[in-house]
Amino acid sequence: MALRLFSKRATTALRMPRSSAIAPAAFRSYASSATKEASLPNADPAADSQTTRLVNDQIPYMVPTYVRPPPMFQKGQGCYLWDIENRQYLDFTAGIAVNALGHCDPEMAKIMAEQAQTLIHTSNLYYNPWTGALSKLIVEKTVEAGGMHTASKTFICNSGSEANEAAIKFARKVGKSLDPSGAKHEFVSFHSSFHGRTMGSLSATPNPKYQKPFSPMVPGFRYGTYNDVDAIPDLVTKDTCGVIIEPIQGEGGVNVATTEFLTALRKRCTEVGAVLIYDEIQSGLGRTGQLWAHAALPKEAHPDILTTAKALGNGFPIGATIVNEDVVTKIAPGDHGTTFGGNPLACRLAHYIVNRLADKELQQGVLKKEQIFRKHFEKLQQRFPEVITEVRGKGLILGLQLSQDPTPVITAARERGLLIITCGTNTLRFVPPLVISEKEIEEGMRILEEAMNVVFKKQEPVPGTKGQEEMQES
Ligand SMILES: Cc1ncc(COP(=O)(O)O)c(C=O)c1O
């Protein structure tokens, strides 16, 4: 349906307002760029474009939690998106590491339609065939892939933040069971981490920009330095009930935890009876070339709880918290729940997606594609030695550390048909669909090089860059 509408004239699918009564300043500042560089293939929409009129008509009704660049996307297929002016963009962002199978995977669309005609929701008051099937599949595939060898049961929810909320609550309950006085309630997380926006997951995300407006945080959270092995004994104590960490920090700048650090953390958690939680919401489900990033670690570094979301639904909202038997024995009926979580539609889709992402061939492909990216990064580094200071990451979660603000590069790339995001401090983040082809990587890297040439060689100002820093946030 969407395809048919689009192929005619994309904009007919949406009703365009005749005039823009309200033109928010943030949007106008982007739109003005088009007049200056009209020759660009995907120049940001002009002030008098259909896009600008439509955005200006809608924006007054949207809570302003996001600052977005000007294009409005209407259709996706594989690794490409099309805006409402029917311009094509290669997508290196995959909806922030979500669309691992690309946009609108045909089999996923078929399953969605079929299940939508069969059963969408019954609540958790009743069994359905898919919540349990997905829970079983996740546990089996995790163990089979060499991940969390103690994985036993799964709790299904709707998002990454919720998966972490469940993990935090479960760890608190374990702490209460081990020490009924309540003293064992402290939580440890790490600087530059990102665990979500709900109060519990936000309390584990020590970024003043996110926390300060909503303080006070949930009590009992302490923050350590990522990869600082020596600090672990003082950080994780007998009062710690849980430690949450991303094996690869996504939002924080594509920082990879060392095996030594995670092994030491595991050892200390076991010593003091704290639950170790790996947040693989961004790094998991094939993105590193293994089902889980932590599957590359020895068993001595495996967690007690593992959280996932993002690619689990390939864009359909779903999250999951995987726990071991030590945790399970402390959880009783009524301790936690969700109305939508585990609905048959989401779970059937995720069942299909997990099977696809657990495929060894797909994972091998991810590692090959990493090499193609790295080859191009090397070339770029030689060309811009002062600008590109480091390449980080694994598989298809890669970061290019720049010595300066990457915002103009993001804009220049978008206006040439490539979508790319940032993270951390001045880091370009590469999290494309895992199904991306070699040809598409080559195409994207050609555009990126051109964008960098424009920004760093010619030193031409790139207009319309305001607000791009917000694009790294989910
Ligand atoms: C590592 C990590 N944890 C948690 C979250 C929060 O997930 P969600 O936005 O689905 O709530 C994110 C989102 O970017 C993430 O990258």
The ligand as an SDF file (V2000), in Angstrom:
LIG
                    3D

 16 16  0  0  0  0  0  0  0  0999 V2000
   22.7720    0.3720   25.3080 C   0  0  0  0  0  0  0  0  0  0  0  0
   21.3800    0.9280   25.3740 C   0  0  0  0  0  0  0  0  0  0  0  0
   20.6080    0.6480   26.4250 N   0  0  0  0  0  0  0  0  0  0  0  0
   19.3540    1.1120   26.5280 C   0  0  0  0  0  0  0  0  0  0  0  0
   18.8130    1.9100   25.5510 C   0  0  0  0  0  0  0  0  0  0  0  0
   17.4010    2.4190   25.6940 C   0  0  0  0  0  0  0  0  0  0  0  0
   16.5800    1.7350   24.8000 O   0  0  0  0  0  0  0  0  0  0  0  0
   15.1560    2.3440   24.3970 P   0  0  0  0  0  0  0  0  0  0  0  0
   15.4120    3.6190   23.6830 O   0  0  0  0  0  0  0  0  0  0  0  0
   14.5470    1.2720   23.5250 O   0  0  0  0  0  0  0  0  0  0  0  0
   14.3750    2.5330   25.6430 O   0  0  0  0  0  0  0  0  0  0  0  0
   19.5920    2.2400   24.4300 C   0  0  0  0  0  0  0  0  0  0  0  0
   19.0660    3.1320   23.4000 C   0  0  0  0  0  0  0  0  0  0  0  0
   19.7820    3.7490   22.6580 O   0  0  0  0  0  0  0  0  0  0  0  0
   20.9010    1.7350   24.3480 C   0  0  0  0  0  0  0  0  0  0  0  0
   21.6890    2.0170   23.3060 O   0  0  0  0  0  0  0  0  0  0  0  0
  1  2  1  0
  2  3  1  0
  2 15  2  0
  3  4  2  0
  4  5  1  0
  5  6  1  0
  5 12  2  0
  6  7  1  0
  7  8  1  0
  8  9  2  0
  8 10  1  0
  8 11  1  0
 12 13  1  0
 12 15  1  0
 13 14  2  0
 15 16  1  0
M  END
$$$$
